[in-house]
Amino acid sequence: MSEKKTTKEDVHAWTSKYADKAGYMLNPDEEMRDLVLEGIAKNKDTHGKNYCPCRIVTGDEIEDKKIVCPCIYHKEEIESDGSCHCDLFFRKEDQEEDEKED
């Protein structure tokens, strides 16, 4: 029996729940969001953990723990830039303001 491959839908489900709970939103650009979700799914299948696809897995377990999505950097990045480095998680207010301006 082969192991089930992680899909972007699997990753979308838990990242969406996390975003809601943390007060963030996922990238509204579906194509960009899907690229990041696919990268996380691939890392899960390749490396066994949901590593951020925008950072390099080093093989050092302690260092790599920092880049499991959501990585330790995401809150600070969202606070300062409005989104995390991967552009997966966004500050809700920024997106709502952008939508009001349209």
CNS distance restraints for C-alpha pairs under 8 A (distance, minus, plus):
assign (resid   5 and name CA) (resid  45 and name CA) 6.52 0.50 0.50
assign (resid   6 and name CA) (resid  10 and name CA) 6.34 0.50 0.50
assign (resid   6 and name CA) (resid  11 and name CA) 7.57 0.50 0.50
assign (resid   6 and name CA) (resid  41 and name CA) 5.23 0.50 0.50
assign (resid   6 and name CA) (resid  42 and name CA) 7.22 0.50 0.50
assign (resid   6 and name CA) (resid  44 and name CA) 6.89 0.50 0.50
assign (resid   6 and name CA) (resid  45 and name CA) 6.33 0.50 0.50
assign (resid   7 and name CA) (resid  11 and name CA) 6.55 0.50 0.50
assign (resid   7 and name CA) (resid  38 and name CA) 7.01 0.50 0.50
assign (resid   7 and name CA) (resid  41 and name CA) 5.72 0.50 0.50
assign (resid   8 and name CA) (resid  12 and name CA) 5.86 0.50 0.50
assign (resid   8 and name CA) (resid  34 and name CA) 6.91 0.50 0.50
assign (resid   8 and name CA) (resid  37 and name CA) 5.06 0.50 0.50
assign (resid   8 and name CA) (resid  38 and name CA) 4.96 0.50 0.50
assign (resid   8 and name CA) (resid  40 and name CA) 7.77 0.50 0.50
assign (resid   8 and name CA) (resid  41 and name CA) 5.87 0.50 0.50
assign (resid   9 and name CA) (resid  13 and name CA) 6.16 0.50 0.50
assign (resid   9 and name CA) (resid  37 and name CA) 7.97 0.50 0.50
assign (resid  10 and name CA) (resid  14 and name CA) 6.90 0.50 0.50
assign (resid  10 and name CA) (resid  41 and name CA) 7.88 0.50 0.50
assign (resid  11 and name CA) (resid  15 and name CA) 6.04 0.50 0.50
assign (resid  11 and name CA) (resid  37 and name CA) 5.98 0.50 0.50
assign (resid  11 and name CA) (resid  38 and name CA) 7.99 0.50 0.50
assign (resid  11 and name CA) (resid  40 and name CA) 7.15 0.50 0.50
assign (resid  11 and name CA) (resid  41 and name CA) 6.39 0.50 0.50
assign (resid  12 and name CA) (resid  16 and name CA) 5.77 0.50 0.50
assign (resid  12 and name CA) (resid  37 and name CA) 6.48 0.50 0.50
assign (resid  13 and name CA) (resid  17 and name CA) 6.40 0.50 0.50
assign (resid  14 and name CA) (resid  18 and name CA) 6.09 0.50 0.50
assign (resid  15 and name CA) (resid  19 and name CA) 6.02 0.50 0.50
assign (resid  15 and name CA) (resid  26 and name CA) 7.77 0.50 0.50
assign (resid  16 and name CA) (resid  20 and name CA) 6.25 0.50 0.50
assign (resid  16 and name CA) (resid  25 and name CA) 7.45 0.50 0.50
assign (resid  16 and name CA) (resid  26 and name CA) 6.63 0.50 0.50
assign (resid  17 and name CA) (resid  21 and name CA) 6.19 0.50 0.50
assign (resid  18 and name CA) (resid  22 and name CA) 5.96 0.50 0.50
assign (resid  19 and name CA) (resid  23 and name CA) 5.91 0.50 0.50
assign (resid  19 and name CA) (resid  24 and name CA) 4.56 0.50 0.50
assign (resid  19 and name CA) (resid  25 and name CA) 5.25 0.50 0.50
assign (resid  19 and name CA) (resid  26 and name CA) 6.59 0.50 0.50
assign (resid  19 and name CA) (resid  89 and name CA) 6.85 0.50 0.50
assign (resid  20 and name CA) (resid  24 and name CA) 5.92 0.50 0.50
assign (resid  20 and name CA) (resid  25 and name CA) 6.56 0.50 0.50
assign (resid  23 and name CA) (resid  91 and name CA) 7.51 0.50 0.50
assign (resid  23 and name CA) (resid  92 and name CA) 6.93 0.50 0.50
assign (resid  24 and name CA) (resid  89 and name CA) 6.17 0.50 0.50
assign (resid  24 and name CA) (resid  90 and name CA) 5.56 0.50 0.50
assign (resid  24 and name CA) (resid  91 and name CA) 5.09 0.50 0.50
assign (resid  24 and name CA) (resid  92 and name CA) 5.30 0.50 0.50
assign (resid  25 and name CA) (resid  89 and name CA) 5.70 0.50 0.50
assign (resid  25 and name CA) (resid  90 and name CA) 5.23 0.50 0.50
assign (resid  25 and name CA) (resid  91 and name CA) 6.45 0.50 0.50
assign (resid  25 and name CA) (resid  92 and name CA) 5.67 0.50 0.50
assign (resid  26 and name CA) (resid  33 and name CA) 7.35 0.50 0.50
assign (resid  26 and name CA) (resid  88 and name CA) 5.48 0.50 0.50
assign (resid  26 and name CA) (resid  89 and name CA) 4.80 0.50 0.50
assign (resid  26 and name CA) (resid  90 and name CA) 5.99 0.50 0.50
assign (resid  27 and name CA) (resid  32 and name CA) 7.39 0.50 0.50
assign (resid  27 and name CA) (resid  33 and name CA) 5.58 0.50 0.50
assign (resid  27 and name CA) (resid  87 and name CA) 6.34 0.50 0.50
assign (resid  27 and name CA) (resid  88 and name CA) 5.15 0.50 0.50
assign (resid  27 and name CA) (resid  89 and name CA) 6.05 0.50 0.50
assign (resid  27 and name CA) (resid  90 and name CA) 6.30 0.50 0.50
assign (resid  28 and name CA) (resid  33 and name CA) 7.27 0.50 0.50
assign (resid  29 and name CA) (resid  33 and name CA) 6.04 0.50 0.50
assign (resid  30 and name CA) (resid  34 and name CA) 5.93 0.50 0.50
assign (resid  31 and name CA) (resid  35 and name CA) 6.35 0.50 0.50
assign (resid  32 and name CA) (resid  36 and name CA) 6.56 0.50 0.50
assign (resid  32 and name CA) (resid  87 and name CA) 7.83 0.50 0.50
assign (resid  33 and name CA) (resid  37 and name CA) 6.19 0.50 0.50
assign (resid  33 and name CA) (resid  87 and name CA) 7.50 0.50 0.50
assign (resid  33 and name CA) (resid  88 and name CA) 5.92 0.50 0.50
assign (resid  34 and name CA) (resid  38 and name CA) 5.93 0.50 0.50
assign (resid  35 and name CA) (resid  39 and name CA) 6.19 0.50 0.50
assign (resid  36 and name CA) (resid  40 and name CA) 6.29 0.50 0.50
assign (resid  36 and name CA) (resid  53 and name CA) 6.55 0.50 0.50
assign (resid  36 and name CA) (resid  86 and name CA) 6.87 0.50 0.50
assign (resid  36 and name CA) (resid  88 and name CA) 6.73 0.50 0.50
assign (resid  37 and name CA) (resid  41 and name CA) 6.21 0.50 0.50
assign (resid  38 and name CA) (resid  42 and name CA) 6.08 0.50 0.50
assign (resid  39 and name CA) (resid  43 and name CA) 6.19 0.50 0.50
assign (resid  39 and name CA) (resid  52 and name CA) 7.53 0.50 0.50
assign (resid  39 and name CA) (resid  53 and name CA) 5.06 0.50 0.50
assign (resid  40 and name CA) (resid  44 and name CA) 6.17 0.50 0.50
assign (resid  40 and name CA) (resid  50 and name CA) 5.38 0.50 0.50
assign (resid  40 and name CA) (resid  51 and name CA) 5.88 0.50 0.50
assign (resid  40 and name CA) (resid  52 and name CA) 5.92 0.50 0.50
assign (resid  40 and name CA) (resid  53 and name CA) 5.64 0.50 0.50
assign (resid  40 and name CA) (resid  69 and name CA) 7.78 0.50 0.50
assign (resid  41 and name CA) (resid  45 and name CA) 6.36 0.50 0.50
assign (resid  41 and name CA) (resid  50 and name CA) 6.78 0.50 0.50
assign (resid  42 and name CA) (resid  46 and name CA) 5.96 0.50 0.50
assign (resid  43 and name CA) (resid  47 and name CA) 5.36 0.50 0.50
assign (resid  43 and name CA) (resid  48 and name CA) 6.89 0.50 0.50
assign (resid  43 and name CA) (resid  49 and name CA) 6.47 0.50 0.50
assign (resid  43 and name CA) (resid  50 and name CA) 5.95 0.50 0.50
assign (resid  43 and name CA) (resid  51 and name CA) 5.73 0.50 0.50
assign (resid  43 and name CA) (resid  52 and name CA) 7.79 0.50 0.50
assign (resid  43 and name CA) (resid  53 and name CA) 7.07 0.50 0.50
assign (resid  44 and name CA) (resid  48 and name CA) 4.57 0.50 0.50
assign (resid  44 and name CA) (resid  49 and name CA) 4.41 0.50 0.50
assign (resid  44 and name CA) (resid  50 and name CA) 4.73 0.50 0.50
assign (resid  44 and name CA) (resid  51 and name CA) 6.76 0.50 0.50
assign (resid  45 and name CA) (resid  49 and name CA) 7.54 0.50 0.50
assign (resid  47 and name CA) (resid  51 and name CA) 7.91 0.50 0.50
assign (resid  49 and name CA) (resid  68 and name CA) 6.73 0.50 0.50
assign (resid  50 and name CA) (resid  68 and name CA) 5.33 0.50 0.50
assign (resid  50 and name CA) (resid  69 and name CA) 5.67 0.50 0.50
assign (resid  51 and name CA) (resid  55 and name CA) 7.86 0.50 0.50
assign (resid  51 and name CA) (resid  57 and name CA) 7.41 0.50 0.50
assign (resid  51 and name CA) (resid  64 and name CA) 7.84 0.50 0.50
assign (resid  51 and name CA) (resid  67 and name CA) 5.60 0.50 0.50
assign (resid  51 and name CA) (resid  68 and name CA) 4.18 0.50 0.50
assign (resid  51 and name CA) (resid  69 and name CA) 5.53 0.50 0.50
assign (resid  51 and name CA) (resid  71 and name CA) 7.96 0.50 0.50
assign (resid  52 and name CA) (resid  67 and name CA) 5.61 0.50 0.50
assign (resid  52 and name CA) (resid  68 and name CA) 5.76 0.50 0.50
assign (resid  52 and name CA) (resid  69 and name CA) 5.20 0.50 0.50
assign (resid  52 and name CA) (resid  70 and name CA) 7.36 0.50 0.50
assign (resid  52 and name CA) (resid  71 and name CA) 6.85 0.50 0.50
assign (resid  52 and name CA) (resid  86 and name CA) 7.73 0.50 0.50
assign (resid  53 and name CA) (resid  86 and name CA) 7.59 0.50 0.50
assign (resid  54 and name CA) (resid  85 and name CA) 7.22 0.50 0.50
assign (resid  54 and name CA) (resid  86 and name CA) 5.78 0.50 0.50
assign (resid  55 and name CA) (resid  67 and name CA) 6.94 0.50 0.50
assign (resid  57 and name CA) (resid  64 and name CA) 5.93 0.50 0.50
assign (resid  57 and name CA) (resid  67 and name CA) 7.85 0.50 0.50
assign (resid  58 and name CA) (resid  63 and name CA) 7.44 0.50 0.50
assign (resid  58 and name CA) (resid  64 and name CA) 6.37 0.50 0.50
assign (resid  59 and name CA) (resid  64 and name CA) 6.77 0.50 0.50
assign (resid  60 and name CA) (resid  64 and name CA) 5.82 0.50 0.50
assign (resid  61 and name CA) (resid  65 and name CA) 6.01 0.50 0.50
assign (resid  62 and name CA) (resid  66 and name CA) 7.28 0.50 0.50
assign (resid  63 and name CA) (resid  67 and name CA) 7.60 0.50 0.50
assign (resid  64 and name CA) (resid  68 and name CA) 6.99 0.50 0.50
assign (resid  66 and name CA) (resid  71 and name CA) 5.62 0.50 0.50
assign (resid  66 and name CA) (resid  72 and name CA) 5.37 0.50 0.50
assign (resid  66 and name CA) (resid  73 and name CA) 7.88 0.50 0.50
assign (resid  67 and name CA) (resid  71 and name CA) 4.46 0.50 0.50
assign (resid  67 and name CA) (resid  72 and name CA) 6.57 0.50 0.50
assign (resid  67 and name CA) (resid  73 and name CA) 7.99 0.50 0.50
assign (resid  68 and name CA) (resid  72 and name CA) 7.90 0.50 0.50
assign (resid  70 and name CA) (resid  74 and name CA) 6.46 0.50 0.50
assign (resid  73 and name CA) (resid  77 and name CA) 6.20 0.50 0.50
assign (resid  73 and name CA) (resid  84 and name CA) 7.70 0.50 0.50
assign (resid  74 and name CA) (resid  78 and name CA) 5.97 0.50 0.50
assign (resid  74 and name CA) (resid  83 and name CA) 7.73 0.50 0.50
assign (resid  74 and name CA) (resid  84 and name CA) 4.93 0.50 0.50
assign (resid  74 and name CA) (resid  85 and name CA) 7.12 0.50 0.50
assign (resid  74 and name CA) (resid  89 and name CA) 7.88 0.50 0.50
assign (resid  75 and name CA) (resid  79 and name CA) 6.09 0.50 0.50
assign (resid  75 and name CA) (resid  84 and name CA) 7.33 0.50 0.50
assign (resid  76 and name CA) (resid  80 and name CA) 6.14 0.50 0.50
assign (resid  77 and name CA) (resid  81 and name CA) 5.46 0.50 0.50
assign (resid  77 and name CA) (resid  82 and name CA) 6.96 0.50 0.50
assign (resid  77 and name CA) (resid  83 and name CA) 6.14 0.50 0.50
assign (resid  77 and name CA) (resid  84 and name CA) 5.02 0.50 0.50
assign (resid  77 and name CA) (resid  85 and name CA) 6.68 0.50 0.50
assign (resid  78 and name CA) (resid  82 and name CA) 4.39 0.50 0.50
assign (resid  78 and name CA) (resid  83 and name CA) 4.15 0.50 0.50
assign (resid  78 and name CA) (resid  84 and name CA) 5.06 0.50 0.50
assign (resid  78 and name CA) (resid  89 and name CA) 7.42 0.50 0.50
assign (resid  78 and name CA) (resid  90 and name CA) 6.32 0.50 0.50
assign (resid  78 and name CA) (resid  91 and name CA) 6.07 0.50 0.50
assign (resid  79 and name CA) (resid  83 and name CA) 7.53 0.50 0.50
assign (resid  79 and name CA) (resid  91 and name CA) 7.47 0.50 0.50
assign (resid  82 and name CA) (resid  90 and name CA) 5.75 0.50 0.50
assign (resid  82 and name CA) (resid  91 and name CA) 5.25 0.50 0.50
assign (resid  82 and name CA) (resid  94 and name CA) 6.61 0.50 0.50
assign (resid  83 and name CA) (resid  87 and name CA) 5.50 0.50 0.50
assign (resid  83 and name CA) (resid  88 and name CA) 7.17 0.50 0.50
assign (resid  83 and name CA) (resid  89 and name CA) 5.54 0.50 0.50
assign (resid  83 and name CA) (resid  90 and name CA) 4.21 0.50 0.50
assign (resid  83 and name CA) (resid  91 and name CA) 6.12 0.50 0.50
assign (resid  84 and name CA) (resid  88 and name CA) 6.40 0.50 0.50
assign (resid  84 and name CA) (resid  89 and name CA) 5.64 0.50 0.50
assign (resid  84 and name CA) (resid  90 and name CA) 6.71 0.50 0.50
assign (resid  90 and name CA) (resid  94 and name CA) 7.61 0.50 0.50
assign (resid  90 and name CA) (resid  95 and name CA) 7.48 0.50 0.50
assign (resid  91 and name CA) (resid  95 and name CA) 7.01 0.50 0.50
assign (resid  92 and name CA) (resid  96 and name CA) 6.22 0.50 0.50
assign (resid  93 and name CA) (resid  97 and name CA) 6.00 0.50 0.50
assign (resid  94 and name CA) (resid  98 and name CA) 6.22 0.50 0.50
assign (resid  95 and name CA) (resid  99 and name CA) 6.17 0.50 0.50
assign (resid  96 and name CA) (resid 100 and name CA) 6.28 0.50 0.50
assign (resid  97 and name CA) (resid 101 and name CA) 6.40 0.50 0.50
assign (resid  98 and name CA) (resid 102 and name CA) 6.59 0.50 0.50
